[in-house]
């Protein structure tokens, strides 16, 4: 095997690893965060390989690799959308809590000011 073919095989393996992790997503935000964390190193490695393909150092992507890349992008978008939606829900809940605290503070004075009774002296 030449060096170019070895790199292409490694590139294909990295794409397959990323793809396998992404298709294992069960739709939950917790799992999305775990998958994103696990894939971070693989994505960095894939980006480096992508630069080498772009500079024509190695063979272009095969049709299978192109399909996997499209799947990866589609699933990654779904994961990011799920995380974004969860973020919006949490932000809304935080606003509700803050609003409840403001309402409470309007009814109950937290500061104790000294009271002086004027007896008309």
C-alpha positions as CSV (number, residue, x, y, z in Angstrom):
1,X,0.0,0.0,0.0
2,X,1.2,3.4,-0.8
3,X,1.1,6.2,1.8
4,X,-1.8,7.9,-0.1
5,X,-3.9,4.7,0.1
6,X,-3.1,4.3,3.8
7,X,-4.2,7.8,4.5
8,X,-7.3,7.3,2.5
9,X,-8.1,4.2,4.5
10,X,-7.5,6.1,7.8
11,X,-9.7,8.9,6.6
12,X,-12.4,6.4,5.8
13,X,-12.1,4.8,9.2
14,X,-12.4,8.2,11.0
15,X,-15.5,9.1,9.0
16,X,-17.0,5.7,9.8
17,X,-16.2,6.2,13.5
18,X,-17.9,9.6,13.6
19,X,-20.9,8.2,11.6
20,X,-21.3,5.2,14.0
21,X,-21.3,7.4,17.0
22,X,-23.9,9.8,15.5
23,X,-26.3,7.1,14.3
24,X,-26.2,5.6,17.9
25,X,-28.0,8.8,19.1
26,X,-31.2,8.0,20.9
27,X,-32.7,11.5,20.5
28,X,-32.0,12.7,24.0
29,X,-30.0,15.8,24.9
30,X,-27.9,14.0,27.4
31,X,-26.8,11.5,24.8
32,X,-26.3,14.3,22.3
33,X,-23.8,15.9,24.6
34,X,-22.0,12.6,25.2
35,X,-21.7,11.9,21.5
36,X,-20.5,15.5,20.8
37,X,-17.8,15.1,23.5
38,X,-16.7,11.7,22.2
39,X,-16.6,12.9,18.6
40,X,-14.6,16.0,19.3
41,X,-11.2,14.4,18.8
42,X,-12.4,12.5,15.7
43,X,-13.8,15.7,14.1
44,X,-10.4,17.5,14.7
45,X,-8.6,14.6,13.0
46,X,-11.1,14.6,10.1
47,X,-10.7,18.3,9.6
48,X,-6.9,17.9,9.2
49,X,-7.5,15.1,6.7
50,X,-10.0,17.2,4.9
51,X,-7.4,20.0,4.4
52,X,-5.1,17.4,2.8
53,X,-7.8,16.3,0.4
54,X,-8.5,19.9,-0.4
55,X,-4.9,20.5,-1.3
56,X,-4.9,17.4,-3.6
57,X,-2.3,15.7,-1.4
58,X,-4.4,12.6,-1.2
59,X,-7.1,10.9,-3.3
60,X,-10.5,12.6,-3.5
61,X,-13.4,11.3,-1.4
62,X,-15.2,8.2,-2.6
63,X,-19.0,8.2,-3.2
64,X,-19.5,6.3,0.1
65,X,-17.4,8.8,2.0
66,X,-19.4,11.7,0.4
67,X,-22.7,10.0,1.5
68,X,-21.4,9.4,5.0
69,X,-20.3,13.1,5.2
70,X,-23.8,14.1,4.2
71,X,-25.3,11.8,6.8
72,X,-22.9,13.2,9.4
73,X,-23.8,16.8,8.6
74,X,-27.5,16.0,8.7
75,X,-27.4,14.1,12.1
76,X,-25.0,16.7,13.6
77,X,-27.6,19.4,12.6
78,X,-30.3,17.4,14.4
79,X,-28.2,17.1,17.5
80,X,-27.3,20.8,17.5
81,X,-31.0,21.6,17.1
82,X,-31.9,19.4,20.0
83,X,-29.3,21.0,22.2
84,X,-30.5,24.4,21.2
85,X,-34.1,23.6,21.9
86,X,-33.1,22.3,25.4
87,X,-31.2,25.4,26.0
88,X,-34.2,27.5,25.2
89,X,-36.3,25.5,27.6
90,X,-33.8,25.9,30.4
91,X,-33.5,29.7,29.7
92,X,-37.3,29.9,29.8
93,X,-37.4,28.1,33.1
94,X,-34.7,30.4,34.5
95,X,-36.7,33.4,33.5
96,X,-39.8,32.0,35.2
97,X,-37.8,31.5,38.4
98,X,-36.4,35.0,38.3
99,X,-39.9,36.4,37.7
100,X,-41.2,34.5,40.7
101,X,-38.4,35.9,42.8
102,X,-39.2,39.4,41.6
103,X,-42.9,39.0,42.5
104,X,-42.0,37.6,45.9
105,X,-39.6,40.5,46.6
106,X,-42.4,43.0,45.7
107,X,-44.7,41.5,48.3
108,X,-42.1,40.9,51.0
109,X,-39.6,43.5,51.9
110,X,-36.2,41.9,52.4
111,X,-34.6,45.0,53.9
112,X,-35.4,45.9,57.5
113,X,-35.4,49.6,58.0
114,X,-35.3,51.1,61.5
115,X,-38.7,52.3,62.7
116,X,-39.0,55.5,64.7
117,X,-42.2,56.5,66.3
118,X,-42.8,60.3,66.4
119,X,-44.4,61.0,69.7
120,X,-44.7,64.7,69.1
121,X,-42.0,65.7,71.5
